[in-house]
């Protein structure tokens, strides 16, 4: 790898989200396709130092931002020492000014061991925790490969509520043999423990997971499309009764309690990715060129603008996925970046449309133009948009492009049709 470009002398003051990836887990869940790994031993001091080093190196590319959120994801970042989180939070604060209500989230498993560290993580600077509860039924937790019981999970949620002002937990539904009545009972119970935010995901079969292989061999089946639609509609209804509106396909919150970090992804803000396999989207000074011989992808260099003036161009970044290779690269080069390349106009527009349509408020035509300099109508099929409005999959709103509840049920295929 090569040295990274120097930052511009007068960078813009834009909101920034920082994602820090901790890749280690106690075990690999059969549905999980995240970059997570099981290791018997983790050299904690080396990992803390490497994360700090990559943070400093990448930060040099984007000074002048205002920090909006930090998110510790994984893997299972609650397995890291709280002192490591404290050191990273302190360093992030030193690198950028921060918004007054900065959100700092830690993903955690709801085991009793990890719940006992919540107070230490709060002292480290964490102010929001996201718990991977996944189910309140012990037999389903076993099927999902989780290492906690339903009782243990609920105790962890109660402990989180006593430590953090903001907390959330995840559940997975549309599981094998699950009926609408089953889910209604489970979700109603979960809502008695809920705070002001929940993430509720339908079970999907991802490639290269244990579930993918078992499903392909007929090891289990999933609910029909009709039942899945009923489950999703019920979910929206029960959460709305609780005062939590769907603000994204799988996320629900009391107004004002949405995940600020995840909104950065969906709104197309800048975000920095630190740690193995972490992705980023950064607006970089194109007048700083990548020296010849870079080990990053060909064409990933920063090119000077035609008139020689400083211009920013959106870049995609990704670090090495292998924890061992990433650690070795950081110790050698100060960063583990494998990809740093410009995002072309078409790709940027499509990314923003795919992410923006996940939001129930959709995409503002004016906001899209202000953020990108692009005209949204130039990147969507107008005839198909009008057709899906008539079919009730899109909202007939002259100011915004939004999917209805019916449209969100088929959002992946709907988005593909609009972009075709």
C-alpha positions as CSV (number, residue, x, y, z in Angstrom):
1,X,0.0,0.0,0.0
2,X,1.0,3.6,-0.4
3,X,0.9,6.7,1.6
4,X,-2.4,8.4,1.6
5,X,-2.9,11.9,0.1
6,X,-2.5,15.0,2.1
7,X,-5.7,16.8,3.2
8,X,-6.9,20.0,1.5
9,X,-5.9,23.2,3.3
10,X,-9.4,24.5,3.6
11,X,-11.8,21.5,3.8
12,X,-15.5,21.9,4.1
13,X,-17.3,21.5,7.5
14,X,-19.5,18.5,6.8
15,X,-21.2,16.1,9.3
16,X,-19.2,12.9,9.7
17,X,-20.1,9.4,11.0
18,X,-17.3,7.1,12.2
19,X,-17.8,3.3,12.1
20,X,-15.3,1.1,14.1
21,X,-15.4,-2.6,13.4
22,X,-14.5,-5.2,16.0
23,X,-14.4,-8.5,14.0
24,X,-14.4,-11.1,16.8
25,X,-17.3,-13.2,18.1
26,X,-17.5,-16.0,20.6
27,X,-19.3,-18.1,17.8
28,X,-20.5,-17.6,14.3
29,X,-24.3,-17.4,14.0
30,X,-25.7,-19.5,11.1
31,X,-27.6,-16.6,9.5
32,X,-24.7,-14.1,9.7
33,X,-22.8,-12.9,6.7
34,X,-21.0,-10.0,8.5
35,X,-17.2,-9.9,8.7
36,X,-17.0,-11.8,12.0
37,X,-14.5,-14.3,13.1
38,X,-13.9,-16.7,16.1
39,X,-10.4,-16.6,17.6
40,X,-9.2,-18.3,20.7
41,X,-6.9,-15.4,21.6
42,X,-7.0,-11.7,20.7
43,X,-3.9,-9.5,21.3
44,X,-5.9,-6.7,22.9
45,X,-3.1,-4.1,23.1
46,X,-2.1,-4.7,19.5
47,X,-5.7,-4.3,18.3
48,X,-6.3,-1.1,20.3
49,X,-3.1,0.4,18.9
50,X,-3.9,-0.7,15.4
51,X,-7.4,0.8,15.5
52,X,-6.0,4.0,16.8
53,X,-3.3,4.1,14.1
54,X,-5.8,3.5,11.2
55,X,-8.2,6.1,12.7
56,X,-5.4,8.7,12.7
57,X,-4.2,7.9,9.2
58,X,-7.7,8.0,7.6
59,X,-8.6,11.1,9.6
60,X,-5.8,13.0,7.9
61,X,-7.8,12.7,4.6
62,X,-10.8,14.5,6.0
63,X,-10.1,17.3,8.5
64,X,-12.6,20.0,9.1
65,X,-15.6,17.7,9.5
66,X,-18.0,17.9,12.5
67,X,-18.5,14.6,14.2
68,X,-22.1,13.4,14.4
69,X,-21.9,9.8,15.5
70,X,-19.6,6.9,16.4
71,X,-20.7,3.3,16.0
72,X,-18.9,0.3,17.3
73,X,-20.1,-2.7,15.3
74,X,-19.0,-6.2,14.5
75,X,-18.5,-8.9,15.3
76,X,-19.2,-8.3,18.9
77,X,-17.6,-5.1,20.0
78,X,-18.9,-5.5,23.6
79,X,-16.2,-8.2,23.8
80,X,-13.5,-5.5,23.5
81,X,-12.1,-4.1,26.8
82,X,-14.0,-0.9,27.7
83,X,-10.6,0.8,27.9
84,X,-10.2,0.2,24.2
85,X,-13.5,1.9,23.5
86,X,-12.5,4.8,25.8
87,X,-9.2,5.3,24.0
88,X,-10.9,5.3,20.5
89,X,-13.6,7.7,21.6
90,X,-11.0,10.0,23.2
91,X,-9.0,10.0,19.9
92,X,-12.0,10.7,17.8
93,X,-12.9,13.7,19.9
94,X,-9.3,15.0,19.5
95,X,-9.5,14.6,15.7
96,X,-12.7,16.4,15.0
97,X,-15.1,18.9,16.7
98,X,-18.4,17.2,17.7
99,X,-22.0,18.0,17.6
100,X,-23.6,18.7,21.0
101,X,-25.8,15.6,20.9
102,X,-23.2,13.2,19.5
103,X,-24.5,9.6,19.4
104,X,-22.0,6.9,20.4
105,X,-23.4,3.4,20.0
106,X,-22.1,0.0,21.0
107,X,-23.5,-3.3,19.6
108,X,-23.7,-5.9,22.3
109,X,-24.9,-9.5,22.9
110,X,-27.3,-9.8,25.8
111,X,-25.4,-12.3,27.8
112,X,-24.9,-11.8,31.5
113,X,-21.2,-11.4,31.1
114,X,-21.4,-8.6,28.6
115,X,-24.3,-6.9,30.5
116,X,-22.0,-6.6,33.5
117,X,-19.7,-4.3,31.5
118,X,-22.4,-1.8,30.5
119,X,-21.5,0.6,33.3
120,X,-17.8,0.5,32.3
121,X,-18.7,1.2,28.6
122,X,-20.9,4.1,29.7
123,X,-17.9,5.5,31.7
124,X,-15.8,5.0,28.5
125,X,-18.2,7.4,26.6
126,X,-20.8,5.1,25.1
127,X,-24.3,6.7,25.3
128,X,-26.4,4.2,23.3
129,X,-26.4,0.4,23.2
130,X,-27.9,-1.9,20.6
131,X,-28.6,-5.4,21.8
132,X,-28.9,-8.5,19.6
133,X,-31.8,-10.2,21.4
134,X,-33.1,-11.8,18.1
135,X,-35.9,-13.8,19.8
136,X,-37.7,-14.2,23.1
137,X,-38.2,-18.0,22.5
138,X,-35.5,-20.3,23.7
139,X,-36.1,-22.9,21.0
140,X,-35.8,-20.2,18.4
141,X,-32.6,-18.8,20.0
142,X,-31.1,-22.2,19.7
143,X,-32.1,-22.4,16.0
144,X,-30.5,-19.0,15.4
145,X,-27.3,-20.1,17.1
146,X,-27.5,-17.6,19.9
147,X,-25.6,-18.1,23.2
148,X,-28.1,-16.5,25.5
149,X,-31.5,-17.5,26.8
150,X,-34.7,-15.4,26.6
151,X,-34.6,-14.8,30.3
152,X,-30.9,-13.7,30.1
153,X,-31.7,-11.4,27.2
154,X,-34.6,-9.6,29.0
155,X,-32.4,-9.1,32.1
156,X,-29.8,-7.5,29.8
157,X,-32.4,-5.2,28.3
158,X,-33.5,-4.2,31.8
159,X,-29.9,-3.5,32.8
160,X,-29.3,-1.5,29.6
161,X,-32.4,0.6,30.4
162,X,-31.0,1.3,33.8
163,X,-27.5,2.4,32.5
164,X,-28.2,4.1,29.2
165,X,-30.7,6.9,28.4
166,X,-30.9,5.4,24.8
167,X,-31.0,1.7,24.1
168,X,-32.5,-0.5,21.4
169,X,-32.7,-4.2,20.6
170,X,-33.1,-6.4,17.5
171,X,-35.5,-9.2,16.8
172,X,-35.6,-11.5,13.9
173,X,-39.0,-12.8,12.7
174,X,-40.4,-14.7,9.7
175,X,-38.7,-17.7,11.1
176,X,-39.5,-21.3,10.1
177,X,-43.1,-22.3,11.1
178,X,-43.7,-18.9,12.7
179,X,-47.4,-17.9,12.5
180,X,-48.9,-14.4,12.7
181,X,-50.3,-15.4,16.2
182,X,-46.8,-16.5,17.3
183,X,-45.2,-13.3,16.3
184,X,-48.0,-11.1,17.7
185,X,-47.5,-12.7,21.1
186,X,-43.7,-12.5,21.0
187,X,-43.6,-8.9,19.8
188,X,-46.3,-7.8,22.3
189,X,-44.1,-9.2,25.1
190,X,-41.0,-7.5,23.6
191,X,-42.7,-4.2,23.5
192,X,-43.2,-4.2,27.3
193,X,-39.3,-4.0,27.5
194,X,-38.8,-1.6,24.6
195,X,-37.4,1.8,25.0
196,X,-37.8,4.3,22.1
197,X,-36.3,2.4,19.3
198,X,-36.4,-1.2,17.9
199,X,-34.9,-3.0,14.9
200,X,-37.1,-5.8,13.5
201,X,-35.7,-7.9,10.7
202,X,-37.3,-10.6,8.6
203,X,-35.0,-13.6,8.4
204,X,-33.2,-13.7,5.0
205,X,-30.9,-16.4,3.7
206,X,-27.5,-14.9,2.8
207,X,-25.0,-16.6,0.7
208,X,-22.0,-18.3,2.3
209,X,-23.7,-18.8,5.6
210,X,-24.6,-22.0,7.4
211,X,-28.3,-21.3,6.8
212,X,-27.7,-20.9,3.1
213,X,-26.3,-24.4,2.8
214,X,-29.0,-25.9,5.1
215,X,-31.8,-24.1,3.3
216,X,-30.6,-25.2,-0.1
217,X,-30.6,-28.8,1.1
218,X,-34.2,-28.5,2.4
219,X,-33.2,-28.4,6.1
220,X,-35.9,-25.8,6.8
221,X,-38.5,-23.6,5.1
222,X,-39.5,-20.0,5.6
223,X,-43.0,-18.6,5.8
224,X,-44.8,-18.0,2.5
225,X,-44.8,-14.5,0.9
226,X,-48.4,-14.1,2.1
227,X,-47.6,-14.8,5.7
228,X,-44.4,-12.7,5.5
229,X,-46.6,-9.8,4.3
230,X,-49.0,-10.3,7.2
231,X,-46.1,-10.4,9.7
232,X,-44.7,-7.1,8.3
233,X,-48.0,-5.4,8.4
234,X,-48.7,-6.6,12.0
235,X,-45.2,-5.3,13.0
236,X,-45.9,-1.8,11.7
237,X,-49.3,-1.7,13.4
238,X,-48.1,-2.9,16.8
239,X,-45.1,-0.5,16.8
240,X,-47.3,2.4,15.8
241,X,-49.6,1.7,18.7
242,X,-46.5,1.9,20.9
243,X,-45.7,5.4,19.4
244,X,-42.8,4.1,17.3
245,X,-43.1,4.9,13.6
246,X,-41.3,3.0,10.9
247,X,-38.7,5.4,9.7
248,X,-36.8,2.8,7.7
249,X,-37.7,-0.6,6.3
250,X,-36.7,-2.5,9.5
251,X,-36.3,0.3,12.1
252,X,-38.9,1.9,14.3
253,X,-38.5,4.9,16.7
254,X,-40.3,7.5,18.7
255,X,-39.9,10.7,16.6
256,X,-36.5,12.2,17.5
257,X,-35.0,8.8,18.6
258,X,-34.0,7.5,15.2
259,X,-30.4,6.1,14.9
260,X,-28.4,9.1,13.9
261,X,-25.5,7.0,12.7
262,X,-27.6,4.7,10.5
263,X,-29.3,7.8,9.0
264,X,-25.9,8.9,7.8
265,X,-25.8,5.8,5.6
266,X,-29.4,6.2,4.3
267,X,-29.1,9.9,3.7
268,X,-25.7,9.7,1.9
269,X,-23.6,11.6,4.4
270,X,-19.9,11.0,4.8
271,X,-18.8,8.1,6.9
272,X,-15.4,6.7,7.8
273,X,-14.8,3.0,8.2
274,X,-12.1,1.7,10.6
275,X,-11.2,-1.9,11.2
276,X,-11.2,-5.1,9.1
277,X,-13.6,-5.1,6.2
278,X,-15.1,-1.6,7.1
279,X,-16.5,0.4,4.3
280,X,-16.5,4.2,4.0
281,X,-17.9,7.0,1.7
282,X,-15.7,10.1,1.8
283,X,-15.6,13.3,-0.2
284,X,-11.9,13.7,-0.9
285,X,-9.8,16.4,-2.5
286,X,-9.3,15.3,-6.1
287,X,-6.2,17.5,-6.5
288,X,-4.2,15.0,-4.3
289,X,-3.2,12.2,-6.7
290,X,-2.4,8.6,-5.7
291,X,1.3,7.9,-6.5
292,X,2.1,5.4,-9.2
293,X,2.4,1.8,-8.0
294,X,-0.4,1.8,-5.6
295,X,-1.5,-1.6,-4.3
296,X,-5.1,-0.3,-4.2
297,X,-7.5,-0.9,-7.1
298,X,-6.4,0.4,-10.4
299,X,-8.2,3.7,-11.1
300,X,-8.5,4.6,-7.4
301,X,-6.2,7.5,-7.7
302,X,-7.3,11.1,-7.0
303,X,-7.1,13.2,-10.2
304,X,-6.6,17.0,-10.4
305,X,-9.6,19.0,-11.7
306,X,-9.3,20.4,-15.2
307,X,-8.9,24.0,-14.0
308,X,-6.5,23.1,-11.3
309,X,-8.8,24.2,-8.5
310,X,-9.5,22.1,-5.5
311,X,-12.6,19.9,-6.0
312,X,-14.1,17.2,-3.8
313,X,-15.2,13.9,-5.3
314,X,-17.0,11.0,-3.5
315,X,-14.8,8.0,-2.8
316,X,-15.6,4.5,-1.8
317,X,-13.2,2.9,0.7
318,X,-12.8,-0.6,2.1
319,X,-10.3,-2.1,4.4
320,X,-8.8,-5.7,4.2
321,X,-11.4,-8.2,5.5
322,X,-9.0,-10.7,7.1
323,X,-8.3,-9.6,10.7
324,X,-4.7,-10.9,10.5
325,X,-3.9,-9.3,7.1
326,X,-5.5,-6.0,8.3
327,X,-3.5,-6.0,11.5
328,X,-0.3,-6.7,9.6
329,X,-1.0,-3.9,7.1
330,X,-1.8,-1.4,9.8
331,X,1.4,-2.2,11.7
332,X,3.4,-1.8,8.5
333,X,1.6,1.1,6.8
334,X,-0.6,2.8,9.4
335,X,-3.8,1.7,7.6
336,X,-5.5,-1.4,6.1
337,X,-7.1,0.3,3.2
338,X,-7.5,-2.1,0.2
339,X,-9.9,0.1,-1.9
340,X,-10.0,3.8,-2.3
341,X,-11.6,4.8,-5.6
342,X,-13.8,7.5,-7.0
343,X,-17.5,6.7,-7.2
344,X,-18.7,7.7,-10.7
345,X,-21.8,9.8,-11.2
346,X,-24.1,6.9,-12.1
347,X,-23.0,4.7,-9.2
348,X,-23.3,7.6,-6.7
349,X,-26.9,8.4,-7.9
350,X,-27.9,4.7,-7.7
351,X,-26.4,4.2,-4.3
352,X,-28.3,7.3,-2.9
353,X,-31.5,6.1,-4.5
354,X,-31.2,2.6,-3.1
355,X,-30.4,3.8,0.4
356,X,-32.8,6.7,0.4
357,X,-35.8,4.6,-0.6
358,X,-35.3,2.5,2.5
359,X,-36.5,5.5,4.5
360,X,-40.2,5.8,4.9
361,X,-39.9,9.5,4.1
362,X,-38.1,8.6,0.9
363,X,-36.0,11.0,-1.1
364,X,-36.6,14.7,-1.4
365,X,-36.2,15.8,-5.1
366,X,-34.8,19.1,-4.0
367,X,-32.7,17.6,-1.3
368,X,-31.2,15.1,-3.7
369,X,-30.2,17.8,-6.1
370,X,-28.7,19.9,-3.3
371,X,-26.7,17.0,-1.9
372,X,-25.4,15.6,-5.2
373,X,-25.8,18.2,-7.9
374,X,-27.8,15.6,-9.8
375,X,-31.5,15.6,-10.9
376,X,-33.2,12.6,-9.4
377,X,-35.5,12.2,-12.4
378,X,-32.5,11.6,-14.7
379,X,-31.7,8.4,-12.8
380,X,-35.1,6.8,-12.4
381,X,-37.4,5.3,-15.1
382,X,-40.3,7.8,-15.3
383,X,-42.7,5.4,-16.9
384,X,-42.2,2.8,-14.3
385,X,-42.4,5.4,-11.5
386,X,-45.8,6.4,-12.8
387,X,-46.9,2.8,-13.1
388,X,-45.9,1.9,-9.6
389,X,-47.7,5.0,-8.3
390,X,-50.9,3.8,-9.9
391,X,-50.3,0.3,-8.4
392,X,-49.9,1.8,-4.9
393,X,-46.2,0.9,-4.4
394,X,-45.0,4.5,-4.6
395,X,-46.5,7.7,-3.1
396,X,-47.8,10.3,-5.5
397,X,-45.9,13.2,-4.0
398,X,-44.4,15.9,-6.2
399,X,-41.8,16.7,-3.6
400,X,-40.6,13.3,-2.7
401,X,-40.1,9.8,-4.0
402,X,-41.4,7.4,-1.3
403,X,-42.3,3.7,-1.2
404,X,-45.6,2.8,0.5
405,X,-45.9,0.0,3.0
406,X,-46.9,-2.2,0.1
407,X,-43.9,-1.0,-1.8
408,X,-41.5,-1.6,1.1
409,X,-42.6,-5.3,1.0
410,X,-41.0,-5.6,-2.4
411,X,-38.4,-2.8,-2.1
412,X,-35.4,-4.6,-3.6
413,X,-37.2,-5.5,-6.8
414,X,-39.0,-2.2,-6.9
415,X,-35.8,-0.2,-6.7
416,X,-34.2,-2.4,-9.4
417,X,-37.1,-1.6,-11.7
418,X,-36.9,2.1,-11.1
419,X,-33.2,2.1,-11.8
420,X,-33.4,-0.1,-14.9
